[in-house]
Amino acid sequence: MTPARAGSGAESGTGDAAVLQALLDAEAALTRAQAGLGLAPASVASEVTEAARAERFDARGLALRARSGGNPVIPLVADLTDAVGRDAAPYVHRGATSQDILDTALMLVAARTLDTVLPDLDRTARELAMMAAEHRDTPMPGRTLTQHAVPTTFGLKVAGWRSLVLDAHDRLAAARAALPVQLGGAAGTLAAFAAYAEADSHTGTDGDGTAPRSGPGSHGPESESPQGAAHGVPATDLGIRLLAAYARELPLAEPALPWHTLRTPVADLASACAFACGALGKFAADVLVLSRSEIGEVSEGDGGSSSAMPHKTNPVRATLIAAAARQAPALAATLLGSLAAEDERPGGAWHAEWQPVRELLRLTGGAAHEAAELAGALQVFPYRMHEHLALTEGLIVSERFTAALGPLLGRARARKLLDAASRMAVDEGITLDEALEEEEPALREMLSRDRLRDLTDPTHYTGSAPALTDRALRRRAAPVRASEQGFGPPQGPGTAQDAENHGSRSREGHGGADDAAGPERER
């Protein structure tokens, strides 16, 4: 029942096996981080990492056993502890709480899924850039409130689709860069890790079996701390050093604080995914309208068939994207609602996030995959656009006449004349210029016949559409980069605010999104 994500990277990246592996990766990374600080033997870290393979565990069994404790980490820790040797068992999940592991795993799932979504958005933007450049000057009816308004160009319409795709890309890239590990212990104080270190010190050894490098407690020598630590403060506290080490073990950011009830990362991810689905939904909505039989200005190059009507070629990719766009806001609303989480760790708010996060990632990944295919195969029919410009017999450029006749007749009189002539043109099936001449015979003395014809030519009234298309095609996608901030989008060059890039190329070329800029006419 989910064809939009079938076969996409998001499907495999969010499945039960992928989530289970992310949970195991989070556990193994924590043991490695502790070993790196001398809180566990290096051999233990290797043993836990070797055992942490999803195929060795029963996902369905974990789900059933999770009901007793409310989350799947509790039975997983028991199974992983059984899977390692006696010496390694005490170091599995040492000092952590279940939410640390599950939150980190969900961030890993999100990171790995977005790493497949972003290339699809890049491909969509490249295809749309080539299409916009090719149709920079292709006139078509602009439609507002379902009716013909004034002429526009298909290139400008496609440039608008691409702009939204780049907006989606940049928001998802920022969310991806900011996805953090979670580590706080039972109530976000990291106290257990210091307690284990202190207990080890009383036995005369660190976790690696060597003499302790400092006295008991949570502090090590400052010389051991990275001077360029995240958030601008060299870490001397053991818990903070461990948090930094944990982040280094995974492709995730180091948060400033444990975020058990500070759900900014999830809210930002939800907002970015919902926006991406909606942005791609705009592309799909326009394709659905323009591919109607009575319009036929575009067509899916490889549309789907009907089970009942052999003649049909349905716009199935646009349909699947539109379906994703309609589902995403409700899922995001659930995740935003979970921001109101009580105490240091909540009951229900955190648990309500798991499935919506996974479904949002699936919808986003599926929509991005379909959008790339749709953009690459879309067929465009300029002759149909040209035919439709003539449907209203010149009425589509009535706005132009308002500007042209105002200085000759006065603004009020010109508007009254155009209202009457427009009604006559519709009622009698004549062109606007003919109706104007009948309503105002003196117009022949004010405007030549050739000038009247020119004013009613919709292809001569596309305004700044070509130049706007050129400008839009100069924009680049923000680079995907790791964040050093933890919460919020990455700062500095390369963010969405810096995405405007002023390189250019001729529209005759057919490069990628980073190359398909229009000519620099306004320079």
GIPERA-V463190 format. One record per backbone hydrogen bond with DSSP energy under -1.0 kcal/mol. NH is the residue of the N-H (numbers start at 1). CO is the residue of the C=O. E is the energy in kcal/mol with one decimal. If there is no record, write none. Layout:
BEGIN
nh:NH co:CO e:E
nh:NH co:CO e:E
END
This chain:
BEGIN
nh:8 co:5 e:-2.1
nh:12 co:8 e:-1.2
nh:13 co:9 e:-2.2
nh:19 co:15 e:-2.4
nh:20 co:16 e:-2.7
nh:21 co:17 e:-2.4
nh:22 co:18 e:-2.1
nh:23 co:19 e:-2.3
nh:24 co:20 e:-2.1
nh:25 co:21 e:-2.8
nh:26 co:22 e:-2.3
nh:27 co:23 e:-1.9
nh:28 co:24 e:-2.8
nh:29 co:25 e:-2.6
nh:30 co:26 e:-1.7
nh:31 co:27 e:-1.8
nh:32 co:28 e:-2.3
nh:33 co:29 e:-2.6
nh:34 co:30 e:-2.1
nh:35 co:31 e:-2.2
nh:36 co:32 e:-2.4
nh:38 co:35 e:-1.6
nh:39 co:34 e:-3.3
nh:45 co:41 e:-1.6
nh:46 co:42 e:-1.9
nh:47 co:43 e:-2.1
nh:48 co:44 e:-2.8
nh:49 co:45 e:-2.3
nh:50 co:46 e:-2.2
nh:51 co:47 e:-1.8
nh:52 co:48 e:-1.4
nh:53 co:51 e:-2.3
nh:56 co:53 e:-2.0
nh:57 co:54 e:-2.1
nh:62 co:58 e:-2.3
nh:63 co:59 e:-2.2
nh:64 co:60 e:-2.1
nh:65 co:61 e:-2.4
nh:66 co:62 e:-1.7
nh:68 co:65 e:-1.1
nh:70 co:66 e:-2.3
nh:76 co:72 e:-1.6
nh:77 co:73 e:-2.9
nh:78 co:74 e:-1.5
nh:79 co:75 e:-2.2
nh:80 co:76 e:-3.0
nh:81 co:77 e:-2.5
nh:82 co:78 e:-1.9
nh:83 co:79 e:-1.4
nh:89 co:85 e:-1.9
nh:91 co:88 e:-1.9
nh:92 co:89 e:-1.4
nh:94 co:91 e:-1.2
nh:96 co:93 e:-1.3
nh:101 co:97 e:-1.3
nh:102 co:98 e:-2.6
nh:103 co:99 e:-2.7
nh:104 co:100 e:-1.8
nh:105 co:101 e:-2.5
nh:106 co:102 e:-2.5
nh:107 co:103 e:-2.1
nh:108 co:104 e:-2.1
nh:109 co:105 e:-2.8
nh:110 co:106 e:-2.6
nh:111 co:107 e:-2.7
nh:112 co:108 e:-2.8
nh:113 co:109 e:-2.2
nh:114 co:110 e:-3.0
nh:115 co:111 e:-1.7
nh:116 co:113 e:-1.7
nh:117 co:113 e:-1.6
nh:118 co:114 e:-2.6
nh:121 co:117 e:-2.0
nh:122 co:118 e:-2.4
nh:123 co:119 e:-2.4
nh:124 co:120 e:-2.3
nh:125 co:121 e:-2.5
nh:126 co:122 e:-2.2
nh:127 co:123 e:-2.4
nh:128 co:124 e:-2.4
nh:129 co:125 e:-2.2
nh:130 co:126 e:-1.9
nh:131 co:127 e:-2.0
nh:132 co:128 e:-2.9
nh:133 co:129 e:-2.3
nh:134 co:130 e:-2.2
nh:135 co:131 e:-2.0
nh:136 co:133 e:-1.0
nh:138 co:135 e:-1.2
nh:140 co:152 e:-2.2
nh:142 co:150 e:-1.7
nh:144 co:147 e:-2.5
nh:147 co:144 e:-2.1
nh:149 co:142 e:-3.7
nh:152 co:140 e:-2.9
nh:154 co:138 e:-2.8
nh:155 co:135 e:-1.9
nh:157 co:153 e:-1.7
nh:158 co:154 e:-2.6
nh:159 co:155 e:-2.5
nh:160 co:156 e:-1.8
nh:161 co:157 e:-1.8
nh:162 co:158 e:-2.7
nh:163 co:159 e:-2.2
nh:164 co:160 e:-1.9
nh:165 co:161 e:-2.2
nh:166 co:162 e:-2.7
nh:167 co:163 e:-2.2
nh:168 co:164 e:-2.6
nh:169 co:165 e:-2.7
nh:170 co:166 e:-2.9
nh:171 co:167 e:-2.1
nh:172 co:168 e:-2.6
nh:173 co:169 e:-2.9
nh:174 co:170 e:-2.1
nh:175 co:171 e:-2.4
nh:176 co:172 e:-2.8
nh:177 co:173 e:-2.3
nh:178 co:174 e:-1.4
nh:181 co:253 e:-2.3
nh:190 co:184 e:-3.0
nh:194 co:190 e:-1.0
nh:195 co:191 e:-2.1
nh:196 co:192 e:-2.6
nh:197 co:193 e:-1.9
nh:198 co:194 e:-2.5
nh:199 co:195 e:-2.5
nh:200 co:196 e:-2.4
nh:201 co:197 e:-2.0
nh:202 co:198 e:-1.6
nh:205 co:200 e:-1.7
nh:206 co:210 e:-3.0
nh:207 co:38 e:-1.2
nh:209 co:206 e:-2.2
nh:220 co:236 e:-1.5
nh:224 co:221 e:-1.7
nh:225 co:222 e:-1.9
nh:232 co:229 e:-1.5
nh:238 co:218 e:-4.0
nh:241 co:237 e:-2.6
nh:242 co:238 e:-2.5
nh:243 co:239 e:-2.2
nh:244 co:240 e:-2.2
nh:245 co:241 e:-2.3
nh:246 co:242 e:-2.7
nh:247 co:243 e:-2.1
nh:248 co:244 e:-1.8
nh:249 co:245 e:-1.2
nh:250 co:247 e:-1.1
nh:252 co:250 e:-2.0
nh:253 co:179 e:-3.2
nh:267 co:263 e:-2.5
nh:268 co:264 e:-3.0
nh:269 co:265 e:-2.0
nh:270 co:266 e:-2.7
nh:271 co:267 e:-2.6
nh:272 co:268 e:-2.4
nh:273 co:269 e:-2.5
nh:274 co:270 e:-2.7
nh:275 co:271 e:-2.5
nh:276 co:272 e:-2.4
nh:277 co:273 e:-2.5
nh:278 co:274 e:-2.3
nh:279 co:275 e:-3.1
nh:280 co:276 e:-2.4
nh:281 co:277 e:-1.8
nh:282 co:278 e:-1.5
nh:283 co:279 e:-1.3
nh:284 co:280 e:-2.3
nh:285 co:281 e:-2.9
nh:286 co:282 e:-2.1
nh:287 co:283 e:-1.9
nh:288 co:284 e:-2.6
nh:289 co:285 e:-1.8
nh:290 co:286 e:-3.0
nh:291 co:287 e:-1.7
nh:292 co:289 e:-1.6
nh:295 co:292 e:-1.5
nh:296 co:292 e:-2.6
nh:297 co:290 e:-2.0
nh:298 co:290 e:-1.3
nh:299 co:379 e:-2.0
nh:303 co:300 e:-1.2
nh:304 co:314 e:-2.3
nh:312 co:309 e:-1.6
nh:314 co:304 e:-3.4
nh:316 co:314 e:-2.1
nh:319 co:315 e:-1.9
nh:320 co:316 e:-2.5
nh:321 co:317 e:-2.2
nh:322 co:318 e:-2.5
nh:323 co:319 e:-2.0
nh:324 co:320 e:-1.9
nh:325 co:321 e:-2.3
nh:326 co:322 e:-1.3
nh:327 co:323 e:-1.2
nh:328 co:324 e:-2.1
nh:331 co:327 e:-1.3
nh:332 co:328 e:-2.6
nh:333 co:329 e:-2.2
nh:334 co:330 e:-1.6
nh:335 co:331 e:-1.7
nh:336 co:332 e:-2.7
nh:337 co:333 e:-2.3
nh:338 co:334 e:-1.0
nh:339 co:336 e:-1.5
nh:340 co:337 e:-1.1
nh:341 co:339 e:-2.2
nh:352 co:348 e:-2.1
nh:353 co:350 e:-1.3
nh:357 co:353 e:-2.7
nh:358 co:354 e:-1.7
nh:359 co:355 e:-2.8
nh:360 co:356 e:-2.7
nh:361 co:357 e:-2.3
nh:362 co:358 e:-2.0
nh:363 co:359 e:-2.8
nh:364 co:360 e:-2.7
nh:365 co:361 e:-2.6
nh:366 co:362 e:-2.8
nh:367 co:363 e:-2.7
nh:368 co:364 e:-2.4
nh:369 co:365 e:-2.1
nh:370 co:366 e:-2.4
nh:371 co:367 e:-2.5
nh:372 co:368 e:-2.0
nh:373 co:369 e:-1.6
nh:374 co:370 e:-2.8
nh:375 co:371 e:-2.9
nh:376 co:372 e:-1.7
nh:377 co:373 e:-1.3
nh:378 co:374 e:-1.1
nh:379 co:299 e:-3.3
nh:381 co:297 e:-2.8
nh:385 co:381 e:-1.4
nh:386 co:382 e:-2.4
nh:387 co:383 e:-2.1
nh:388 co:384 e:-2.2
nh:389 co:385 e:-1.4
nh:390 co:387 e:-1.0
nh:391 co:388 e:-1.2
nh:393 co:390 e:-1.8
nh:395 co:392 e:-2.0
nh:397 co:394 e:-1.8
nh:398 co:395 e:-1.9
nh:401 co:397 e:-1.4
nh:402 co:398 e:-1.9
nh:403 co:399 e:-1.5
nh:404 co:400 e:-2.2
nh:405 co:401 e:-3.2
nh:406 co:402 e:-1.3
nh:409 co:405 e:-2.9
nh:410 co:406 e:-2.4
nh:414 co:410 e:-2.6
nh:415 co:411 e:-2.3
nh:416 co:412 e:-2.2
nh:417 co:413 e:-2.4
nh:418 co:414 e:-2.4
nh:419 co:415 e:-2.3
nh:420 co:416 e:-2.0
nh:421 co:417 e:-2.8
nh:422 co:418 e:-2.5
nh:423 co:419 e:-1.9
nh:424 co:420 e:-2.1
nh:425 co:421 e:-2.6
nh:426 co:422 e:-1.9
nh:427 co:423 e:-2.7
nh:428 co:424 e:-2.9
nh:432 co:393 e:-2.6
nh:435 co:431 e:-2.3
nh:436 co:432 e:-2.5
nh:437 co:433 e:-1.9
nh:438 co:434 e:-1.8
nh:439 co:435 e:-2.5
nh:440 co:436 e:-2.5
nh:443 co:440 e:-2.3
nh:444 co:441 e:-1.6
nh:445 co:442 e:-1.1
nh:447 co:443 e:-2.7
nh:452 co:448 e:-2.3
nh:453 co:449 e:-2.5
nh:454 co:450 e:-2.4
nh:455 co:451 e:-2.5
nh:456 co:452 e:-1.5
nh:457 co:454 e:-1.3
nh:460 co:457 e:-1.7
nh:461 co:458 e:-1.6
nh:465 co:462 e:-2.2
nh:468 co:464 e:-3.2
nh:469 co:465 e:-2.2
nh:470 co:466 e:-2.3
nh:471 co:467 e:-2.4
nh:472 co:468 e:-2.6
nh:473 co:469 e:-2.1
nh:474 co:471 e:-1.2
nh:475 co:472 e:-1.3
nh:476 co:499 e:-2.6
nh:483 co:177 e:-1.6
nh:487 co:485 e:-1.4
nh:495 co:492 e:-1.1
nh:498 co:495 e:-1.5
nh:499 co:496 e:-1.5
nh:509 co:506 e:-1.6
nh:515 co:512 e:-1.6
nh:516 co:512 e:-1.9
nh:517 co:515 e:-1.6
nh:521 co:519 e:-1.9
END
